[in-house]
């Protein structure tokens, strides 16, 4: 296996980690409107992800940085062709971080309400747009002979991509609902379980439709295996939350995300951005990669730094592992 192939796998792993971790805190952000009944419950939801949301975003920065360094042509074409949706995602992530930090800086109800609105929308919009972006990548976009994107923003809003956005939105929200049930106590935990069953049913229908479409369009035997794993894990996650096994449900919803991302990258390889105009104009792992020397340096750096980052993040989750409820909010009564 060549180094550029290895780095394609590394980038797939980084995106898997990002969607697994950021997926549930996007979902919790959406739940501030779907599940929380009052200001105290919103605070409970936000506190479940308060210690970890910024660490989860490190995976996105690493995935973007690795793409820039390992596949500069892929990075350049992706960020120029998908400029507007990626800009919207970036703005949402900036506003979302500010909202988490500033929401409690002042006691006025209007001040906190506005920041809570921001948390909801800046969680929902990226959760949808990531699905739109990745669905377009695997479907293929209008690349010309110079590997430049020559399509329009309207071309990105095709039925396949919109279905992909609906899948990531519902899957992340389901993942976040299961995480909420796992991390809370009391009535909010009970309601999270009930909502997870409804969201799970919707997610099953949308996910099977999207992954089935992808399999027919670009799939092979290996992608079919990944699709089967995703489907079984998602059904298992719904069954586990119905049985009150939040830990198993969360693990299985995470496996669903990992298998779905694996299927996306399996159907993509050896391309990184297929051209819908001509297969010869596609960006591949070979023609978009950096030099072997650059990839070797990156491999050494990643081999040293990545384990340290993962150990620190794992320790963070261990420290903040306990459940919380409305009784833990100081001025709830």
C-alpha positions as CSV (number, residue, x, y, z in Angstrom):
1,X,0.0,0.0,0.0
2,X,1.4,3.4,-1.0
3,X,1.6,6.3,1.5
4,X,-1.1,8.2,-0.3
5,X,-3.4,5.3,0.1
6,X,-2.6,5.1,3.8
7,X,-3.3,8.8,4.2
8,X,-6.7,8.4,2.5
9,X,-7.5,5.8,5.2
10,X,-6.2,8.2,7.9
11,X,-8.5,11.0,6.6
12,X,-11.4,8.6,6.6
13,X,-10.7,7.7,10.2
14,X,-10.4,11.4,11.2
15,X,-13.8,12.1,9.6
16,X,-15.3,9.1,11.3
17,X,-14.0,10.4,14.7
18,X,-15.4,13.8,14.0
19,X,-18.8,12.6,13.0
20,X,-19.0,10.2,15.9
21,X,-18.0,12.9,18.5
22,X,-19.4,16.1,17.0
23,X,-22.4,14.2,15.8
24,X,-23.8,13.7,19.3
25,X,-23.1,17.3,20.4
26,X,-24.8,18.6,17.2
27,X,-27.7,16.3,18.2
28,X,-27.8,17.7,21.8
29,X,-27.8,21.2,20.3
30,X,-30.9,20.3,18.2
31,X,-32.5,18.8,21.3
32,X,-32.4,22.2,23.1
33,X,-35.7,22.8,21.2
34,X,-37.0,19.3,20.6
35,X,-36.6,17.9,24.1
36,X,-36.0,20.7,26.7
37,X,-39.2,22.1,28.2
38,X,-37.7,25.0,30.1
39,X,-34.5,27.0,30.7
40,X,-33.2,24.6,33.4
41,X,-33.5,21.6,31.1
42,X,-31.7,23.5,28.3
43,X,-28.9,24.1,30.8
44,X,-28.8,20.4,31.6
45,X,-28.5,19.5,27.9
46,X,-25.8,22.1,27.3
47,X,-23.9,20.9,30.4
48,X,-23.8,17.3,29.1
49,X,-21.5,18.5,26.3
50,X,-20.0,21.5,27.9
51,X,-16.7,19.9,28.9
52,X,-16.2,18.1,25.5
53,X,-17.7,20.0,22.6
54,X,-14.5,22.0,21.8
55,X,-12.3,18.9,22.0
56,X,-14.6,17.2,19.5
57,X,-14.0,19.9,17.0
58,X,-10.3,19.1,17.1
59,X,-11.1,16.2,14.8
60,X,-12.4,18.5,12.2
61,X,-9.3,20.7,12.3
62,X,-7.1,17.7,12.0
63,X,-9.1,16.2,9.1
64,X,-8.9,19.5,7.3
65,X,-5.3,20.0,8.0
66,X,-4.4,16.4,7.0
67,X,-6.3,16.9,3.7
68,X,-4.5,20.2,3.0
69,X,-1.1,18.6,3.6
70,X,-1.6,15.1,2.1
71,X,-3.9,16.0,-0.8
72,X,-3.5,19.7,-1.6
73,X,-5.4,19.5,-5.0
74,X,-8.3,17.8,-3.3
75,X,-8.3,20.5,-0.6
76,X,-8.1,23.3,-3.2
77,X,-10.9,21.9,-5.4
78,X,-13.2,21.0,-2.5
79,X,-12.9,24.4,-0.8
80,X,-13.3,26.4,-4.0
81,X,-16.2,24.4,-5.4
82,X,-18.0,24.0,-2.1
83,X,-17.1,27.5,-0.9
84,X,-20.5,28.7,0.2
85,X,-21.7,25.6,2.2
86,X,-18.3,25.3,3.9
87,X,-18.3,29.0,4.7
88,X,-21.8,28.6,6.3
89,X,-20.5,25.6,8.3
90,X,-17.5,27.6,9.5
91,X,-19.6,30.6,10.5
92,X,-22.0,28.3,12.4
93,X,-19.1,26.6,14.3
94,X,-17.7,30.0,15.2
95,X,-21.1,31.4,16.4
96,X,-21.8,28.1,18.2
97,X,-18.6,28.3,20.2
98,X,-19.3,31.9,21.2
99,X,-22.9,30.9,22.2
100,X,-21.7,28.2,24.5
101,X,-19.3,30.6,26.2
102,X,-21.4,33.8,26.3
103,X,-24.9,32.3,27.0
104,X,-24.4,32.5,30.8
105,X,-22.4,35.7,31.0
106,X,-25.5,37.8,31.7
107,X,-28.7,36.9,33.6
108,X,-31.3,38.6,31.3
109,X,-33.8,36.1,29.8
110,X,-33.6,37.7,26.3
111,X,-29.8,37.5,26.3
112,X,-29.8,33.8,27.2
113,X,-32.8,33.0,24.9
114,X,-30.9,34.5,21.9
115,X,-27.8,32.5,22.5
116,X,-29.9,29.3,23.0
117,X,-31.5,30.0,19.6
118,X,-28.0,30.3,18.1
119,X,-27.0,27.0,19.6
120,X,-30.0,25.3,18.1
121,X,-29.5,26.7,14.6
122,X,-25.8,26.4,14.5
123,X,-26.1,22.7,15.5
124,X,-28.9,21.9,13.0
125,X,-27.4,23.6,9.9
126,X,-23.9,22.0,9.9
127,X,-25.5,18.6,10.7
128,X,-27.5,19.0,7.5
129,X,-24.8,20.5,5.3
130,X,-22.1,17.9,6.1
131,X,-24.4,15.3,4.6
132,X,-25.0,17.5,1.6
133,X,-21.3,18.0,1.1
134,X,-20.2,14.3,1.4
135,X,-23.1,13.1,-0.7
136,X,-22.0,15.4,-3.5
137,X,-18.4,14.2,-3.1
138,X,-19.2,10.5,-3.6
139,X,-21.8,11.2,-6.3
140,X,-19.4,13.3,-8.4
141,X,-19.2,16.9,-9.2
142,X,-18.6,18.9,-12.4
143,X,-14.8,18.9,-12.7
144,X,-13.2,19.9,-16.0
145,X,-9.9,18.8,-17.5
146,X,-7.9,21.1,-15.3
147,X,-9.6,19.5,-12.2
148,X,-11.5,22.7,-11.5
149,X,-15.1,22.8,-10.3
150,X,-17.2,24.3,-13.0
151,X,-20.7,23.7,-11.6
152,X,-22.9,26.1,-9.6
153,X,-24.3,26.0,-6.1
154,X,-27.6,24.8,-7.5
155,X,-25.9,21.7,-8.8
156,X,-25.0,20.8,-5.2
157,X,-28.7,20.8,-4.2
158,X,-29.6,17.6,-6.0
159,X,-32.0,15.0,-4.6
160,X,-29.2,12.6,-3.6
161,X,-27.4,15.3,-1.7
162,X,-30.5,16.6,0.0
163,X,-31.3,13.1,1.2
164,X,-27.7,12.8,2.4
165,X,-28.2,15.9,4.5
166,X,-31.5,14.6,5.9
167,X,-29.7,11.4,6.9
168,X,-26.8,13.1,8.8
169,X,-29.3,15.5,10.5
170,X,-31.5,12.7,11.7
171,X,-28.7,10.3,12.5
172,X,-26.8,12.9,14.5
173,X,-29.9,14.0,16.4
174,X,-30.7,10.3,17.2
175,X,-27.1,9.9,18.3
176,X,-27.4,13.0,20.5
177,X,-30.7,11.8,22.0
178,X,-29.2,8.5,23.0
179,X,-26.2,10.4,24.5
180,X,-28.7,12.5,26.5
181,X,-30.4,9.4,27.8
182,X,-27.0,8.1,28.8
183,X,-25.8,11.3,30.5
184,X,-28.9,12.5,32.4
185,X,-31.2,11.4,35.2
186,X,-34.9,12.0,35.9
187,X,-37.7,12.9,33.6
188,X,-35.4,14.3,30.9
189,X,-33.8,10.9,30.6
190,X,-37.2,9.2,30.2
191,X,-38.3,11.6,27.6
192,X,-35.0,11.3,25.7
193,X,-35.6,7.5,25.5
194,X,-39.1,8.0,24.0
195,X,-37.9,10.6,21.5
196,X,-35.0,8.4,20.5
197,X,-37.4,5.7,19.5
198,X,-39.2,8.1,17.2
199,X,-36.0,9.5,15.7
200,X,-34.6,6.1,15.4
201,X,-37.5,4.9,13.2
202,X,-37.1,8.0,10.9
203,X,-33.4,7.5,10.8
204,X,-33.7,3.9,9.8
205,X,-35.9,4.7,6.8
206,X,-33.8,7.6,5.6
207,X,-30.5,5.9,6.1
208,X,-31.5,2.7,4.3
209,X,-32.8,4.7,1.4
210,X,-29.7,6.8,1.1
211,X,-27.2,4.0,1.6
212,X,-29.1,1.7,-0.7
213,X,-29.1,4.4,-3.4
214,X,-25.4,4.8,-2.9
215,X,-24.8,1.1,-3.2
216,X,-26.7,0.8,-6.4
217,X,-24.9,3.9,-7.8
218,X,-21.3,3.3,-6.9
219,X,-21.1,0.2,-4.6
220,X,-19.3,-3.1,-4.7
221,X,-19.0,-6.1,-2.3
222,X,-17.0,-4.3,0.4
223,X,-19.3,-1.3,0.5
224,X,-22.2,-3.7,0.7
225,X,-20.7,-5.2,3.9
226,X,-20.3,-1.7,5.4
227,X,-23.9,-1.0,4.5
228,X,-25.0,-4.2,6.2
229,X,-23.0,-3.3,9.4
230,X,-24.5,0.2,9.4
231,X,-28.1,-1.2,9.0
232,X,-27.7,-3.9,11.7
233,X,-26.0,-1.5,14.1
234,X,-28.7,1.1,13.7
235,X,-31.5,-1.4,14.2
236,X,-29.6,-2.6,17.3
237,X,-29.3,0.9,18.6
238,X,-33.1,1.4,18.4
239,X,-33.7,-1.9,20.0
240,X,-31.2,-1.2,22.8
241,X,-32.7,2.2,23.7
242,X,-36.2,0.6,23.7
243,X,-34.8,-1.9,26.3
244,X,-33.3,0.9,28.4
245,X,-29.7,0.0,27.5
246,X,-28.4,3.5,26.8
247,X,-24.7,2.5,26.8
248,X,-25.2,-0.3,24.2
249,X,-27.4,2.0,22.1
250,X,-24.8,4.8,22.1
251,X,-22.1,2.3,21.1
252,X,-24.2,0.9,18.3
253,X,-25.3,4.3,17.0
254,X,-21.5,5.2,16.9
255,X,-20.9,2.0,15.0
256,X,-23.6,3.0,12.6
257,X,-21.8,6.3,11.9
258,X,-18.5,4.6,11.5
259,X,-19.8,2.0,9.1
260,X,-21.7,4.7,7.1
261,X,-18.6,6.8,6.8
262,X,-16.6,3.7,5.8
263,X,-19.1,3.0,3.1
264,X,-18.8,6.6,1.7
265,X,-15.0,6.3,1.5
266,X,-15.1,2.8,0.1
267,X,-17.3,3.9,-2.7
268,X,-15.1,6.9,-3.3
269,X,-11.7,5.1,-3.5
270,X,-9.4,5.5,-5.5
271,X,-11.0,8.8,-6.3
272,X,-11.2,11.7,-3.9
273,X,-13.5,13.8,-6.0
274,X,-15.0,12.0,-9.0
275,X,-15.8,14.1,-12.1
276,X,-19.4,13.8,-13.4
277,X,-18.2,15.2,-16.8
278,X,-15.5,12.6,-17.5
279,X,-13.9,9.9,-15.4
280,X,-10.5,10.9,-16.7
281,X,-10.9,14.3,-15.1
282,X,-11.5,12.9,-11.6
283,X,-9.2,13.7,-8.7
284,X,-7.7,10.5,-7.3
285,X,-5.5,9.6,-4.4
286,X,-2.5,9.4,-6.8
287,X,-2.9,12.6,-8.9
288,X,-3.9,14.9,-6.0
289,X,-1.3,13.7,-3.3
290,X,1.7,15.5,-2.0
291,X,5.2,14.3,-2.6
292,X,6.3,11.0,-0.9
293,X,8.7,13.0,1.3
294,X,5.9,15.2,2.6
295,X,3.8,12.2,3.3
296,X,6.7,10.5,5.2
297,X,7.2,13.5,7.4
298,X,3.4,13.7,8.1
299,X,3.4,10.0,9.0
300,X,6.1,10.4,11.7
301,X,4.4,13.5,13.1
302,X,1.0,11.8,13.2
303,X,2.4,8.7,14.8
304,X,3.8,10.7,17.7
305,X,1.1,13.3,18.3
306,X,-2.1,11.3,17.6
307,X,-1.9,8.8,20.5
308,X,-1.2,11.7,22.9
309,X,-4.3,13.7,21.7
310,X,-6.5,10.6,21.9
311,X,-5.3,9.7,25.4
312,X,-6.0,13.2,26.7
313,X,-9.4,13.3,25.1
314,X,-10.3,9.9,26.5
315,X,-9.2,11.1,30.0
316,X,-11.5,14.1,29.6
317,X,-14.5,11.9,28.9
318,X,-13.6,9.7,31.9
319,X,-13.4,12.7,34.3
320,X,-16.8,14.0,33.1
321,X,-18.5,10.6,32.9
322,X,-21.2,11.1,35.6
323,X,-24.9,11.7,34.8
324,X,-26.5,15.1,35.6
325,X,-30.1,16.3,36.0
326,X,-32.1,19.4,36.9
327,X,-31.2,18.9,40.6
328,X,-27.6,19.6,39.7
329,X,-28.4,23.1,38.4
330,X,-27.6,25.5,41.3
331,X,-30.5,27.9,40.8
332,X,-33.1,25.4,39.5
333,X,-35.4,25.8,42.4
